[in-house]
């Protein structure tokens, strides 16, 4: 069993930055693929970014490519999402999730992920 806890959300002006963290407990994350998803009011949860167990091969949704960076620190059992040049359309609840890397799941598919955090709210507004 893996427990994931997100933090770092908040209110930021357009063009600003935030860094989200996702801390894991229960098991080491070093053998898991980690992903970030988001869900805006009235919309379905969507893929944002994911990273392999080694920290390589990051993948990003087109809407955040070049603005967001996913990274991980396996020694700290934590994954991060650095968000720059934020836009109002980035407003959502952001969730981290993970699945075992030995399983050939798709980074972008919600169904691939076994464990989810409770989410952290990000609001981009002036």
N, C-alpha and C positions, 0 to 999 in steps of 0.2 A: 504494500500500500504506500502511496506517495501523497503527501499533503503539500499543496502549493499555495503560497500567500503572496499576492501582488501588493505593491506599494508604489508611491511616487506620483499618483494622479493628483489633479487639482485644476484650478482655473488659470488659464494663461491667455494672453492677448495674441491675436494673429501675428505670425512671424516669430513668435517666441519658441522656447524649447522646454522640454521635460524629459526626465529619464525615469522610466519605469523599472522596477526590480521585481523579480519573482524568486522568492526563497523557497527551497524545498526541504522537506524533512521526511523521515521514514525510510528513505533509500537514497543512495547516492545517484546523482543525476548523470554521472559520467557515461552511462550506457543508454541514455535516452535521447531521442530527438525532442527538441524543445520548440514550441511554437507560440506565437502571439496571434490572437484573434480580437475582433472588436464587434460590438453590437450597438447600433444607434437606435433611438426610439422608433418603433414601428418598422424596423428593418430586420432582416435575418443576420445572424452572426456571420462574419466574413473573415477570411484569412488576411493576415497582415504580413507576417514574417515567420521564418523557421530556420533552424540551424541544426546541423548534424551533431552527433555526440562529440566529435573531435573539435568542433568549432569551425570547421570548413563548410563549404557548399551552402552558404546562406541563400535563401530565396525570399523574394519580396513581391508583394502585390504591386501592380503597375502604379497604383494610386499613391504609393509611399516611396517608391524607388527613388534613390537620390536624396531623400529627406530623412529616412529612418535607418537606423543601424541596429541589428541584433548582435549580441555577443553573449558569451557565457564564461563563467569562472567555475570550473568543476571543483576546484579546491574549496570554494566557498558555497558550493551547491546552489548557485544563483545564476539566473539568466537576466539579461538587461535588454531594454529597448530604448535607445536614444532617439528622441523625436525632435527634429529641427524644422524650422520654417513651417510651423503649424498653421493649419487653415481651419476655418469654422467647420468644414465638412469632416474634419478629424474627430469632432466631438462624438464620444461614445463611451461605453464601458469596455475596458480592455481586459482581456483574459489571457493568462498563460496556460499552457497545456503541454502534456508530454506523452510519448509512447516509446516502448522499447525499440532500440535501434536495430535489433536482429530481425524485426518484422518489417516486411516490405510495404509499409504504408505510404500513402501520398502525403507530402508535406502540407498540401493545400486542402485536404479533405478533413472536415470535422470528425468524420467517422473513424479516422485513423487514431485519434487521441483517446487514451484511457483515463487520464486524470486531468482535472480542471481546477483552477483557482476560483475564488469567489468574485473576482473582478475588481477593478479600480476605475473610478470615474475620471475621464479627461474632458474638460470643457474648454473650448477655444472661442473666446468672445471678447469684444472690446467693451 
